[in-house]
Amino acid sequence: MLTIIAAAGENNELGKDSGLVWHLPDDFKRFKKLTTGHHIIMGRKTFDTFPQPLPDRTHVVITRKDNFKKEGIVTVHSLERAIDFSKGDPQPFVIGGGEIYKLAMEKANKLELTRVHGTFEADTYFPKIDEKIWVLEKEEFHEKDERHKYSFTYLTYVRR
């Protein structure tokens, strides 16, 4: 099973200038809980935003660069190769960025989306979710509070 995990604004905004445009500590905790112990598949630009590799996860980085090498990181040149490398993991996650999400929408079985209730200036967007293909299985709303500037909803979709 291939799962896409993302947080996106009301207009599918993902981020701007290689960074997020919100800070949601509970969403970070959920991301950690879901992805720990699994392969996380990402584009090189997404990987470059990390100060260091995330602990207890196998990083599979998709890049066009032939000379991209980082210790402890698996480098591949296509989403198909990333999926093939991750076949021993029953639950690999695609974690971004925008172009990788678009490619993965055709191959994923599940979406774990945090819908951030706000609109944001962005330069990277999540693909539109086609409700003919995806069924909303679960949702959990969180109010904004002293730690979260925006309310948000965890949405779990499965492929029809």
ROSE-4610 file (N, C-alpha, C; in Angstrom, 1 decimal, always signed):
// ROSE-4610
residu = [M/M/M/L/L/L/T/T/T/I/I/I/I/I/I/A/A/A/A/A/A/A/A/A/G/G/G/E/E/E/N/N/N/N/N/N/E/E/E/L/L/L/G/G/G/K/K/K/D/D/D/S/S/S/G/G/G/L/L/L/V/V/V/W/W/W/H/H/H/L/L/L/P/P/P/D/D/D/D/D/D/F/F/F/K/K/K/R/R/R/F/F/F/K/K/K/K/K/K/L/L/L/T/T/T/T/T/T/G/G/G/H/H/H/H/H/H/I/I/I/I/I/I/M/M/M/G/G/G/R/R/R/K/K/K/T/T/T/F/F/F/D/D/D/T/T/T/F/F/F/P/P/P/Q/Q/Q/P/P/P/L/L/L/P/P/P/D/D/D/R/R/R/T/T/T/H/H/H/V/V/V/V/V/V/I/I/I/T/T/T/R/R/R/K/K/K/D/D/D/N/N/N/F/F/F/K/K/K/K/K/K/E/E/E/G/G/G/I/I/I/V/V/V/T/T/T/V/V/V/H/H/H/S/S/S/L/L/L/E/E/E/R/R/R/A/A/A/I/I/I/D/D/D/F/F/F/S/S/S/K/K/K/G/G/G/D/D/D/P/P/P/Q/Q/Q/P/P/P/F/F/F/V/V/V/I/I/I/G/G/G/G/G/G/G/G/G/E/E/E/I/I/I/Y/Y/Y/K/K/K/L/L/L/A/A/A/M/M/M/E/E/E/K/K/K/A/A/A/N/N/N/K/K/K/L/L/L/E/E/E/L/L/L/T/T/T/R/R/R/V/V/V/H/H/H/G/G/G/T/T/T/F/F/F/E/E/E/A/A/A/D/D/D/T/T/T/Y/Y/Y/F/F/F/P/P/P/K/K/K/I/I/I/D/D/D/E/E/E/K/K/K/I/I/I/W/W/W/V/V/V/L/L/L/E/E/E/K/K/K/E/E/E/E/E/E/F/F/F/H/H/H/E/E/E/K/K/K/D/D/D/E/E/E/R/R/R/H/H/H/K/K/K/Y/Y/Y/S/S/S/F/F/F/T/T/T/Y/Y/Y/L/L/L/T/T/T/Y/Y/Y/V/V/V/R/R/R/R/R/R]
num = [1/1/1/2/2/2/3/3/3/4/4/4/5/5/5/6/6/6/7/7/7/8/8/8/9/9/9/10/10/10/11/11/11/12/12/12/13/13/13/14/14/14/15/15/15/16/16/16/17/17/17/18/18/18/19/19/19/20/20/20/21/21/21/22/22/22/23/23/23/24/24/24/25/25/25/26/26/26/27/27/27/28/28/28/29/29/29/30/30/30/31/31/31/32/32/32/33/33/33/34/34/34/35/35/35/36/36/36/37/37/37/38/38/38/39/39/39/40/40/40/41/41/41/42/42/42/43/43/43/44/44/44/45/45/45/46/46/46/47/47/47/48/48/48/49/49/49/50/50/50/51/51/51/52/52/52/53/53/53/54/54/54/55/55/55/56/56/56/57/57/57/58/58/58/59/59/59/60/60/60/61/61/61/62/62/62/63/63/63/64/64/64/65/65/65/66/66/66/67/67/67/68/68/68/69/69/69/70/70/70/71/71/71/72/72/72/73/73/73/74/74/74/75/75/75/76/76/76/77/77/77/78/78/78/79/79/79/80/80/80/81/81/81/82/82/82/83/83/83/84/84/84/85/85/85/86/86/86/87/87/87/88/88/88/89/89/89/90/90/90/91/91/91/92/92/92/93/93/93/94/94/94/95/95/95/96/96/96/97/97/97/98/98/98/99/99/99/100/100/100/101/101/101/102/102/102/103/103/103/104/104/104/105/105/105/106/106/106/107/107/107/108/108/108/109/109/109/110/110/110/111/111/111/112/112/112/113/113/113/114/114/114/115/115/115/116/116/116/117/117/117/118/118/118/119/119/119/120/120/120/121/121/121/122/122/122/123/123/123/124/124/124/125/125/125/126/126/126/127/127/127/128/128/128/129/129/129/130/130/130/131/131/131/132/132/132/133/133/133/134/134/134/135/135/135/136/136/136/137/137/137/138/138/138/139/139/139/140/140/140/141/141/141/142/142/142/143/143/143/144/144/144/145/145/145/146/146/146/147/147/147/148/148/148/149/149/149/150/150/150/151/151/151/152/152/152/153/153/153/154/154/154/155/155/155/156/156/156/157/157/157/158/158/158/159/159/159/160/160/160]
x = [+0.8/+0.0/+0.9/+0.7/+1.4/+0.5/+1.0/+0.2/+0.9/+0.1/+0.5/+0.1/+1.1/+0.8/+1.2/+0.3/+0.5/-0.4/+0.0/-0.8/-1.0/-2.2/-2.5/-3.6/-3.5/-4.5/-5.8/-6.8/-8.1/-8.0/-7.0/-6.8/-5.7/-5.4/-4.4/-2.9/-2.8/-1.4/-0.6/+0.6/+1.6/+2.6/+3.2/+4.3/+4.7/+5.7/+6.3/+7.8/+8.6/+10.0/+10.6/+10.2/+10.7/+10.4/+9.4/+9.0/+7.5/+7.1/+5.6/+5.2/+3.9/+3.4/+2.6/+2.7/+2.0/+2.9/+2.5/+3.2/+2.1/+2.0/+1.0/+1.7/+2.0/+2.7/+2.0/+0.7/+0.0/+0.1/+0.1/+0.3/+1.7/+2.7/+4.1/+4.1/+3.4/+3.4/+2.7/+1.6/+0.9/+1.8/+2.4/+3.3/+4.4/+5.0/+6.0/+5.5/+4.3/+3.7/+3.4/+2.9/+2.5/+3.7/+4.7/+5.8/+7.0/+7.1/+8.3/+8.3/+9.5/+9.6/+9.4/+9.0/+8.7/+9.6/+9.5/+10.2/+9.4/+10.1/+9.5/+10.1/+9.2/+9.6/+9.4/+10.4/+10.3/+11.2/+11.0/+11.8/+13.0/+14.1/+15.3/+15.1/+14.3/+14.0/+13.4/+12.5/+11.9/+12.9/+13.7/+14.8/+15.7/+16.0/+16.9/+16.4/+15.1/+14.5/+14.8/+15.2/+15.4/+16.8/+16.9/+18.2/+19.1/+18.4/+19.1/+18.0/+18.4/+17.4/+16.6/+15.3/+14.4/+14.8/+14.8/+15.2/+14.1/+14.7/+13.9/+13.0/+13.5/+12.8/+13.8/+13.5/+14.4/+14.0/+14.9/+14.7/+15.0/+14.0/+14.2/+14.0/+15.0/+15.0/+15.1/+14.1/+14.0/+14.7/+15.6/+16.4/+16.8/+16.9/+17.5/+19.0/+19.6/+21.0/+21.7/+22.6/+23.4/+24.4/+24.8/+25.9/+25.3/+24.0/+23.4/+23.6/+24.5/+24.8/+24.8/+24.1/+24.1/+24.2/+25.0/+25.1/+23.8/+23.4/+22.2/+20.9/+21.1/+19.9/+20.0/+18.8/+18.7/+18.3/+19.1/+18.8/+18.3/+17.2/+16.7/+16.3/+16.0/+15.7/+14.3/+13.4/+12.0/+11.1/+9.8/+8.9/+8.8/+8.8/+8.6/+9.8/+11.0/+12.1/+12.0/+11.5/+11.3/+10.3/+9.2/+8.2/+8.8/+9.6/+10.2/+11.1/+12.0/+12.9/+12.2/+11.0/+10.2/+9.3/+9.3/+8.3/+8.3/+9.4/+9.5/+8.8/+8.4/+7.7/+6.2/+5.4/+4.0/+3.3/+3.9/+3.3/+4.3/+4.9/+5.7/+4.9/+5.5/+4.8/+5.4/+4.6/+5.1/+4.9/+6.0/+5.9/+6.1/+6.2/+6.4/+7.6/+7.7/+6.9/+5.8/+5.4/+4.2/+4.3/+5.4/+5.5/+5.5/+6.1/+6.1/+4.7/+3.9/+2.6/+1.7/+1.9/+1.1/+1.4/+2.6/+3.0/+2.4/+2.4/+2.0/+0.5/-0.3/-1.7/-2.3/-1.5/-2.0/-1.7/-0.7/-0.2/-0.6/-1.0/-1.3/-2.6/-2.7/-3.9/-4.7/-3.9/-4.4/-3.8/-4.7/-4.2/-4.4/-3.4/-3.5/-3.3/-4.4/-4.3/-4.7/-3.9/-4.3/-4.7/-6.0/-6.6/-6.4/-5.6/-5.4/-6.4/-7.3/-8.4/-7.9/-7.5/-7.0/-6.5/-6.3/-5.8/-4.4/-3.5/-2.1/-1.4/-0.5/+0.4/+1.3/+1.3/+2.1/+2.7/+3.7/+4.2/+4.2/+3.8/+3.7/+2.3/+1.7/+0.3/+0.1/-0.8/-1.2/-2.2/-2.2/-3.1/-4.6/-5.5/-6.9/-7.3/-8.1/-8.5/-9.8/-9.8/-10.9/-11.8/-13.0/-13.9/-14.5/-14.2/-14.6/-13.7/-12.4/-11.4/-11.2/-11.4/-11.1/-12.3/-12.4/-13.5/-13.0/-13.7/-13.3/-13.8/-12.8/-13.0/-13.1/-12.4/-12.3/-12.0/-12.5/-12.1/-12.2/-11.2/-11.1/-10.7/-11.6/-11.4/-10.7/-9.8/-9.1/-9.2/-9.7/-9.9/-8.5/-8.4/-7.2/-7.1/-5.9/-5.7/-4.4/-3.9/-2.7/-1.5/-1.5/-0.4/-0.6/-1.8/-2.1/-2.9/-2.3/-2.9/-4.1/-4.1/-5.2/-5.9/-7.2/-7.9/-7.5/-7.7/-7.3/-8.1/-8.2/-8.9/-8.0/-7.9/-7.2/-8.2/-7.9/-8.7/-8.0/-8.7/-8.1/-9.0/-8.4/-9.1/-8.5/-9.3/-8.9/-9.4/-8.6/-8.9/-10.1/-11.1/-12.3/-11.9]
y = [-1.2/+0.0/+1.2/+2.1/+3.4/+4.5/+5.3/+6.3/+7.7/+8.6/+10.0/+10.7/+11.5/+12.3/+13.7/+14.6/+16.0/+16.9/+18.2/+19.2/+20.3/+20.7/+21.6/+22.6/+23.9/+24.9/+24.6/+25.5/+25.4/+25.4/+26.0/+26.1/+25.2/+24.1/+23.1/+23.7/+24.8/+25.3/+24.4/+24.1/+23.3/+24.1/+25.1/+25.9/+27.0/+27.7/+28.8/+28.9/+29.1/+29.3/+28.1/+26.9/+25.6/+25.5/+26.1/+25.9/+25.9/+25.5/+25.5/+26.9/+27.2/+28.6/+28.6/+27.5/+27.4/+26.6/+26.6/+25.8/+25.1/+23.8/+23.0/+21.9/+22.1/+21.1/+19.7/+19.7/+18.4/+17.6/+18.4/+17.7/+17.1/+17.8/+17.3/+16.0/+15.9/+14.7/+13.6/+13.9/+12.9/+12.3/+13.2/+12.9/+11.9/+12.3/+11.4/+10.0/+10.0/+8.8/+7.9/+8.4/+7.6/+7.1/+7.9/+7.6/+6.9/+7.0/+6.3/+4.8/+4.4/+2.9/+2.6/+3.6/+3.3/+4.1/+3.7/+4.4/+5.7/+6.8/+8.1/+8.5/+8.6/+8.9/+10.4/+11.1/+12.5/+12.9/+14.1/+14.8/+15.4/+15.6/+16.2/+17.6/+18.4/+19.7/+19.6/+18.7/+18.4/+18.0/+17.0/+16.5/+17.7/+18.6/+19.7/+20.6/+20.6/+21.5/+20.9/+19.6/+19.0/+19.5/+19.9/+20.2/+18.9/+17.8/+16.5/+15.4/+14.2/+13.1/+12.9/+12.6/+12.3/+10.9/+10.8/+9.6/+8.5/+7.2/+6.0/+5.9/+6.4/+6.3/+6.1/+5.3/+5.2/+6.2/+7.1/+8.2/+7.7/+7.8/+7.5/+8.8/+9.3/+10.7/+10.5/+11.1/+11.1/+12.3/+12.1/+13.3/+13.0/+14.0/+13.9/+14.0/+14.5/+14.7/+13.3/+13.0/+11.8/+11.8/+12.9/+13.0/+13.3/+13.2/+13.5/+12.3/+12.4/+11.3/+11.9/+11.3/+11.6/+10.3/+10.3/+9.1/+8.8/+7.5/+7.0/+7.3/+7.9/+8.2/+7.3/+6.8/+6.1/+7.0/+7.1/+8.0/+7.2/+7.6/+7.0/+8.1/+7.7/+8.7/+8.7/+7.9/+7.9/+7.5/+7.9/+7.4/+5.9/+5.3/+3.9/+3.1/+3.7/+3.0/+3.2/+4.3/+4.6/+3.6/+3.3/+2.4/+1.0/+0.6/-0.7/-0.9/+0.1/+0.0/-0.2/+0.4/+0.4/-0.8/-1.7/-2.8/-3.7/-3.7/-4.5/-3.9/-2.6/-1.9/-2.0/-2.5/-2.6/-1.2/-0.1/+1.2/+2.3/+2.4/+3.5/+4.8/+5.9/+7.2/+8.1/+8.8/+9.8/+11.1/+11.9/+13.1/+14.4/+14.4/+15.6/+15.6/+16.7/+17.9/+17.8/+19.0/+19.1/+18.2/+18.2/+17.3/+15.8/+15.4/+14.0/+13.6/+14.5/+14.2/+14.0/+14.8/+14.7/+13.3/+12.9/+11.6/+10.4/+10.6/+9.6/+9.4/+10.4/+10.3/+9.2/+8.8/+7.7/+6.4/+6.3/+5.0/+4.8/+5.8/+5.7/+5.0/+4.3/+3.6/+4.4/+5.4/+6.1/+7.5/+8.4/+9.8/+10.1/+10.6/+11.2/+12.7/+13.4/+14.9/+15.7/+16.6/+17.6/+18.8/+19.1/+20.3/+21.5/+22.4/+23.6/+24.6/+25.1/+26.0/+27.4/+27.8/+29.1/+29.1/+30.3/+30.5/+31.2/+30.8/+31.2/+31.5/+32.4/+32.7/+31.5/+30.9/+29.7/+29.7/+28.8/+28.5/+27.0/+26.2/+24.8/+24.3/+23.5/+23.1/+21.5/+21.1/+19.7/+19.4/+18.3/+18.0/+18.0/+18.3/+18.2/+16.8/+16.5/+15.2/+14.9/+13.9/+13.6/+12.6/+13.1/+12.3/+11.1/+11.0/+9.8/+8.7/+9.0/+8.1/+7.8/+8.9/+8.8/+9.0/+8.1/+8.2/+8.6/+9.6/+10.1/+9.0/+8.4/+7.4/+7.9/+8.9/+9.4/+10.8/+11.6/+13.0/+13.3/+14.2/+14.6/+16.1/+16.9/+18.4/+18.8/+19.8/+20.4/+21.9/+22.5/+23.9/+24.6/+25.9/+26.6/+26.8/+27.0/+27.2/+28.0/+28.0/+28.8/+28.2/+27.0/+26.4/+26.3/+26.5/+26.3/+27.6/+28.4/+29.6/+29.3/+28.1/+27.8/+26.5/+26.4/+25.1/+24.2/+22.9/+22.0/+20.7/+19.9/+18.6/+17.6/+16.4/+15.3/+14.5/+14.3/+13.6/+12.4/+11.2/+10.0/+9.6/+9.5/+9.0/+7.7/+6.8/+5.6/+5.5/+4.9/+4.7/+3.8/+4.2/+3.4/+2.1]
z = [+0.0/+0.0/+0.0/-0.9/-1.0/-0.5/+0.5/+1.1/+0.8/+0.4/+0.3/+1.6/+2.2/+3.4/+3.1/+3.5/+3.2/+4.1/+4.1/+4.7/+3.7/+3.4/+2.4/+2.9/+2.4/+2.7/+1.9/+2.1/+1.5/+0.0/-0.6/-2.0/-2.5/-1.7/-1.9/-1.8/-1.1/-1.0/-0.1/-0.5/+0.2/+0.9/+0.2/+0.8/-0.2/+0.3/-0.4/-0.1/-1.1/-1.0/-0.2/-0.6/+0.0/+1.5/+1.9/+3.3/+3.5/+4.7/+5.0/+5.3/+5.2/+5.5/+6.8/+7.6/+8.9/+9.8/+11.1/+12.1/+12.9/+12.8/+13.5/+14.2/+15.5/+16.2/+16.3/+16.4/+16.5/+15.1/+14.0/+12.7/+12.6/+13.1/+13.1/+13.9/+15.0/+15.9/+15.1/+14.4/+13.7/+12.5/+11.8/+10.8/+11.3/+12.4/+13.0/+13.4/+14.0/+14.5/+13.3/+12.2/+11.0/+10.2/+10.1/+9.2/+9.9/+11.2/+11.9/+11.6/+11.2/+10.9/+9.5/+8.7/+7.3/+6.3/+5.0/+4.0/+3.7/+3.5/+3.1/+1.8/+0.8/-0.5/-0.8/-1.3/-1.5/-2.7/-3.2/-4.2/-3.5/-4.3/-3.7/-3.0/-3.6/-3.1/-1.7/-1.5/-0.2/+0.8/+0.4/+1.2/+1.6/+0.7/+1.0/+2.1/+2.3/+3.4/+4.8/+4.9/+6.2/+6.7/+8.0/+8.5/+8.6/+8.8/+8.8/+8.5/+8.2/+7.9/+9.2/+8.9/+10.0/+10.7/+12.0/+12.6/+12.4/+12.3/+12.3/+11.1/+9.9/+8.7/+7.6/+6.5/+5.4/+4.4/+4.1/+3.1/+1.7/+0.8/-0.6/-1.3/-1.9/-2.6/-4.1/-4.7/-6.2/-6.7/-7.6/-8.2/-9.6/-10.4/-11.7/-11.7/-10.6/-10.5/-10.3/-11.2/-11.1/-10.0/-9.5/-8.5/-7.1/-6.9/-5.6/-4.7/-3.7/-2.8/-1.4/-0.5/+1.0/+1.7/+2.8/+3.6/+4.2/+4.1/+4.7/+3.9/+2.7/+1.9/+0.7/+0.3/-1.0/-2.1/-3.1/-4.3/-5.5/-6.0/-7.3/-8.2/-9.5/-10.5/-11.0/-10.3/-10.7/-9.5/-9.6/-8.6/-8.6/-9.8/-10.0/-9.3/-9.4/-8.7/-7.2/-6.8/-5.3/-4.8/-5.5/-5.1/-5.1/-6.1/-6.2/-5.0/-4.7/-3.6/-2.3/-2.2/-0.9/-0.8/-1.7/-1.7/-0.5/+0.2/+1.4/+2.6/+2.5/+3.5/+3.2/+4.1/+3.9/+3.8/+4.2/+4.2/+3.9/+2.7/+2.4/+2.2/+2.5/+2.4/+1.4/+0.6/-0.3/+0.5/+0.7/+1.6/+0.8/-0.5/-1.3/-2.2/-2.9/-3.0/-4.0/-4.5/-5.4/-6.6/-7.3/-8.5/-8.2/-7.1/-6.7/-6.3/-5.6/-5.2/-6.5/-7.5/-8.8/-9.4/-9.4/-10.0/-9.1/-7.8/-6.9/-6.8/-7.2/-7.1/-8.0/-9.0/-9.9/-9.3/-8.4/-7.8/-6.4/-5.7/-4.2/-4.0/-2.8/-2.4/-1.3/-0.7/+0.5/+0.5/+1.0/+1.2/+2.7/+3.4/+4.7/+4.6/+4.5/+4.2/+5.5/+5.8/+6.9/+6.1/+6.2/+5.5/+6.5/+6.2/+7.0/+6.6/+7.6/+7.2/+7.2/+6.0/+5.7/+4.3/+3.7/+2.4/+2.6/+1.7/+1.9/+0.6/+0.6/-0.5/-0.7/-1.9/-2.0/-3.5/-3.6/-4.9/-5.3/-4.3/-4.5/-4.0/-4.8/-4.5/-4.6/-3.8/-3.8/-4.9/-5.6/-6.7/-6.2/-7.1/-6.8/-6.5/-5.5/-5.1/-5.9/-6.8/-7.6/-6.8/-6.5/-5.6/-6.4/-7.7/-8.4/-8.2/-7.8/-7.5/-6.0/-5.2/-3.8/-2.9/-1.9/-0.9/+0.4/+1.0/+2.3/+3.3/+4.1/+5.0/+6.4/+6.8/+8.1/+8.2/+9.1/+9.3/+10.8/+11.2/+12.6/+12.6/+13.1/+13.2/+14.4/+14.3/+15.4/+15.3/+16.4/+16.5/+16.6/+16.2/+16.5/+18.0/+18.5/+19.9/+20.1/+21.4/+21.7/+20.9/+20.5/+19.8/+18.3/+17.9/+16.5/+16.0/+15.1/+14.6/+13.7/+13.1/+12.2/+12.7/+12.5/+12.7/+11.5/+11.7/+10.6/+10.8/+9.8/+9.8/+9.2/+9.9/+9.4/+8.5/+7.2/+6.3/+5.8/+5.9/+5.3/+4.1/+3.0/+1.8/+1.3/+0.8/+0.2/-1.3/-2.1/-3.5/-3.7/-4.5/-4.8/-5.4]
